[in-house]
Structures are given as C-alpha cells and as structure tokens.
Amino acid sequence: MSRTRSWTDEALCAAVEHSTDVMGVVTALGLRFAGGSHGTVKKHVQRLGLDTSHFTNARRVQGLRQS
C-alpha cells in the first residue's frame, strides 16, 4: 500500500538546497524522525538526482551518492 506524500518534489528540492544533511531535510519537510522518514527522503533525493555535495556529514552523504 502506497502512502500519499505530504510534500512535493519542489519542496524536497528546496529543503535539500537549504539543508546540510538528510535529517535537516526531514525537519524542513515537517516529517517525524520515525517510521522510515530518513530512508524515504533519501530514496526521493536519489530519484530526482538532487545535488547533495554541500551536505556535511560524510557517512550520510556516502549513502546518498551511491547508485
């Protein structure tokens, strides 16, 4: 069963642009830190091919940069 997202691709792009890590994106989108939010955001960042080179936490960035 697929859930409807509470945010748009445009909102995700803006959140990624203004955040320094995935958790910042989760916060900017108004999501909870539970229930797979981190993984869902990461999946959609990869799907859209968004630039995360400005993210500062190397371990989190490594996971986003792998295809």
N, C-alpha and C positions, 0 to 999 in steps of 0.2 A: 504494500500500500504506500503510495507516494503522498507526501505531505506538501501542501502549498507553502511556498516560501513567504516570509513576512517582509522581504526586501527584494529590490530589483537588481538587475545586473549593473545598472548605473550607480545605485547606492553602494554596491560592492566595490566598483571601480574607485569611487570617491573615498571610501573607507580605506582601501589598500593604499591609495596615493598619500593619505594623510596619517597613516599608522606606521609604526616601526616594527611590528610583529603581528602574528596571526591573532593573538589574544586582544590586541588593540583593535583589530578589525571586528572581532566578535563583539567587543564593547560598543564600538561605533554603530554597529547594526542593531544594537539593543537586544542581543541574544544572551541567554543564560550560559554560564560556564559548565553546563552539564548536558547530557543527552546527545553527545556527538557533535556539538556545535563547531568545535575546532576542526574535526575531520570534514564536516560538511563545507565549511568555509574554504578549507584547503582544496577540496575537490573542485569547487567552483572557480577558485583562483586559477587552478591548473586548466580547467575547461576553457576559460576565457583567455588564457595565456598572458595574464597580467604580470607586469614587472615588479618583482619583489627584491631587486638588488639593493634597495635602500633599507630593507629590514636589517636589524642589528643583531639579533640572536642567531648565531651560526647554526645551531642544531635545528632550529625551526626552519630556517632558510633552506638548509640542505634538503629537508623533506619536500619543500615546495618546488625546488629546482629539479628534482628527479622526475623523469617522464616515464 
